Amino acid sequence: MALRKKHKSPSGGLSAAGRKYLNRTTGSNLKPPVSAKQAKKSKKAASRRKSFCARMSGMKKKLTSSKKANDPNSRINKALRKWDC
């Protein structure tokens, strides 16, 4: 499923409209990113963040070219920054 530009956040990941769109169309339950500051307040959020960072860091190593892995404007790097990974 291709997302429109309005569904992508310029700083990485999905916008609130993008999460709402995917939740509605696919029946999933996407939640907003958890920063390190937010993770300190909730153990559940901290474990979610830890899991995301481990999963995405692995994807970055295995599934991206060296050009994309080093590009600060690639979607994967923006998402990792947003989650404070």
C-alpha positions in Angstrom: 0.0 0.0 0.0 1.6 3.3 -1.1 1.2 6.2 1.2 0.6 9.7 0.1 3.0 12.5 1.0 0.6 13.9 3.5 0.7 10.6 5.4 4.5 10.8 5.9 6.0 13.0 8.5 8.9 15.2 7.2 10.9 14.4 10.3 10.5 10.6 9.9 7.8 8.0 10.3 4.1 8.6 9.8 2.1 11.6 10.5 -0.9 11.5 12.7 -3.1 11.5 9.6 -1.0 8.6 8.2 -1.4 6.5 11.4 -5.2 7.2 11.3 -5.4 6.3 7.6 -3.6 3.0 8.1 -5.5 2.1 11.2 -8.7 2.7 9.4 -7.8 0.9 6.2 -5.8 -2.1 7.5 -7.4 -2.6 10.9 -4.0 -2.2 12.6 -3.3 -0.2 15.7 -0.3 2.0 15.0 0.9 4.3 17.8 3.1 7.4 17.7 6.9 7.1 18.2 8.3 6.9 21.8 11.3 9.2 22.5 13.8 8.4 25.2 12.2 11.1 27.4 8.8 9.5 27.1 10.3 6.0 27.7 11.5 7.1 31.2 7.9 7.7 32.3 6.5 4.3 31.3 8.0 0.9 31.4 5.7 -0.3 28.7 6.7 2.5 26.4 10.4 1.9 27.2 10.1 -1.8 26.1 8.2 -0.8 22.9 11.0 1.7 22.1 13.7 -0.8 22.8 12.1 -3.4 20.6 11.6 -0.9 17.7 15.2 0.4 17.9 16.6 -3.2 17.9 14.4 -4.2 14.9 15.0 -1.1 12.8 18.8 -1.0 13.5 19.0 -4.5 12.2 17.0 -3.6 9.1 19.4 -0.7 8.5 22.4 -3.0 8.6 20.9 -5.8 6.5 18.4 -4.2 4.1 19.8 -0.9 3.1 22.6 0.1 0.7 25.6 1.9 2.2 24.4 5.0 0.4 21.0 5.0 2.2 22.5 3.8 5.5 24.7 6.9 5.6 22.2 9.4 4.1 20.7 11.5 7.0 17.6 12.2 4.9 16.7 8.5 4.3 13.4 7.4 5.8 15.0 4.8 8.0 17.5 7.3 9.5 14.7 9.8 10.1 12.6 7.2 11.9 15.6 6.1 14.1 16.3 9.7 15.0 12.6 10.3 15.9 12.7 7.3 18.3 16.1 8.5 19.7 17.8 5.2 18.7 
